[in-house]
């Protein structure tokens, strides 16, 4: 089976050492896409960085986005040729950047959230009590994007503060998606 690169795409503020994304990166050798400015994100800059990471990859890739990075992936998916190397996207806790109640103002430049069907398979994982997106809204995003959807129950923002550690259940779910996407 050909090699697949897994690109970790953190959200606003990056993912610290106790975040499952950082643990997966360290444990499984995944590659983080490093944004120049994690705290004052600009959509054009984040898109350029993602496109550069894809261009530099010598293999097909799977995107693993958290929070604001889910909106980044939605914007990327609308670009011509977005599916050239992307086998799929695993989207966890998509922040509702259109909601002033749910997300901070520095994320507003990622709105409106594109609702077109992705040109590659995707799966959204959400929590029933995420402060940054209502569960129904996360499911709406998944339907709009043509993605699968899983509600893992009350787990907050599915981040380090959720106490999930390495989140082995999430990684098993990701691996199942990856196996399907690889065919």
C-alpha positions, 0 to 999 in steps of 0.5 A: 500500500502506498505511503500516506502522509498525515498532516496535523492542522491545529486551530487558533493558538496551536495545540499544546503538548497535552493536546491529542494532536500533539500526542498523535504527532509525537507517537505516530510521526505525523507532520504538523503544518506550522502557521506563522501566526497562531494567535492572529490568524489570517485566512489567506496566510493559513491557506498559503501555508497549507498549500505549500505543505501539500506541494512539498509532500511527496505522497498523498495526504490526509488532513487532521484538523481541529477547531479553526483548522476545520474552517481552513480545510473547508475553504481549501476544499473549495479551491480548484485542484484541492483534491489533487493529493488529499485522500481525506480529512478528519475534522474534529470540533469545527469551530463556528467562526460565524457565531459571536457567541461561540468564537472569538473575533480573531476567527471571524476572518474565516467566515463565512464557512464554505458549505460546498461538498468536499472533493475528497471524503471527510469525517466530522467528530463533535461533542454534545457540549462543545462551547465553540460549536453547537452540536446541531451546527457541527452536524449541519457542517458535516452534511453540507460537506458530504462528510460522515458525522460522529457525536462522542457525547459530552467532551467539551472542545475535544482538546487538552482541557477535555482530559482525553490525553492521547484520545485512543478512541479518536485515533482508532476512529481516524485509522478506520476512516484512513483505511476506507479512504485508502481503499 
